């Protein structure tokens, strides 16, 4: 059943904050990339929509149509003044081909494709690992007003968690309000797959940051990804990233006093703004890192702050600036780590020359645990020895 709806433009209200991600593709009639011929059909063309493909199409303007073959299940959403009229056969400059115009299939556009999302209001020197390019559980998602779309939301989870989602100019901050929209006629044409959305309206409650939450769908995020040939023989593999990188990684253990946003701002203002680091790009976020003890991997994991540093240079020059920045970050932690809420830091560097080296500052978690355990045992032995001494003297019974 083909439905035609009349919609007026609605603008997104509210102040944009960090964590906004916008869906890039659309299924608009006037988008040239949506047609196999790479151009919008003109009046003398025969327009074809595949009959067995479900589709939602936003139409922004008025079009003369000679022939149009419609899908069995779909909708046209008409902006104010938009519509279709029968072609009267008059001459139209630049429209004398009379060819078939085929609308592209949008079924394969996946929610978990990082290339289909764009962060809004992000510093150009900052980037995100692939799992965090897809909306995270505390992100705000925007589908641009006056656009139609078709998204596959197949997931390893039954629910995709979000802070808010904006659809057709309406912003939803609760699951109950969104449920009304999802029960409407347009939603089944816009979203398909085995998952749905849970919207909380809440920001991350932890000042040390929140883990993105896309790890379960990491295989979907990296599916079909062609990684470029790394410029270094032994690239680093950041957690949540599909490809190896040449540059540096810094892993931080933190205390309850750590503030991720403040520390990100500190790194940008203190280091990235320096001329020698003009080409360095940084990703920083909280991730879950698998624990190990004496080289044996454990089932548990611990939250850490991961910093990924890459620079724009190529070949044998890849990595020096990133490596130097990692060294400067560890030096800064050695001096100010306690005040910043950082208990330890460890870095790894992979450069174009093939060298990989690492460094560490502070006391690692396992060393703290081991030290505490040893001190506890010594105190226990001293107490037991003292009691035994007093018992033998008859003072203690």
Secondary structure as GFF3:
##gff-version 3
##sequence-region A 1 397
A	DSSP	beta_strand	2	6	.	.	.	ID=ss1
A	DSSP	beta_strand	20	23	.	.	.	ID=ss2
A	DSSP	three_ten_helix	32	34	.	.	.	ID=ss3
A	DSSP	beta_strand	46	48	.	.	.	ID=ss4
A	DSSP	beta_strand	55	59	.	.	.	ID=ss5
A	DSSP	beta_strand	62	65	.	.	.	ID=ss6
A	DSSP	beta_strand	67	69	.	.	.	ID=ss7
A	DSSP	beta_strand	74	78	.	.	.	ID=ss8
A	DSSP	beta_strand	83	86	.	.	.	ID=ss9
A	DSSP	beta_strand	100	102	.	.	.	ID=ss10
A	DSSP	three_ten_helix	114	116	.	.	.	ID=ss11
A	DSSP	beta_strand	117	119	.	.	.	ID=ss12
A	DSSP	alpha_helix	130	133	.	.	.	ID=ss13
A	DSSP	beta_strand	140	142	.	.	.	ID=ss14
A	DSSP	beta_strand	151	152	.	.	.	ID=ss15
A	DSSP	beta_strand	159	162	.	.	.	ID=ss16
A	DSSP	beta_strand	164	167	.	.	.	ID=ss17
A	DSSP	beta_strand	170	172	.	.	.	ID=ss18
A	DSSP	alpha_helix	175	182	.	.	.	ID=ss19
A	DSSP	alpha_helix	187	190	.	.	.	ID=ss20
A	DSSP	beta_strand	191	192	.	.	.	ID=ss21
A	DSSP	beta_strand	196	199	.	.	.	ID=ss22
A	DSSP	three_ten_helix	215	217	.	.	.	ID=ss23
A	DSSP	alpha_helix	218	222	.	.	.	ID=ss24
A	DSSP	beta_strand	247	254	.	.	.	ID=ss25
A	DSSP	alpha_helix	260	267	.	.	.	ID=ss26
A	DSSP	pi_helix	268	272	.	.	.	ID=ss27
A	DSSP	three_ten_helix	275	277	.	.	.	ID=ss28
A	DSSP	beta_strand	280	293	.	.	.	ID=ss29
A	DSSP	beta_strand	296	311	.	.	.	ID=ss30
A	DSSP	three_ten_helix	315	317	.	.	.	ID=ss31
A	DSSP	alpha_helix	320	340	.	.	.	ID=ss32
A	DSSP	beta_strand	342	350	.	.	.	ID=ss33
A	DSSP	beta_strand	356	362	.	.	.	ID=ss34
A	DSSP	alpha_helix	365	392	.	.	.	ID=ss35
###
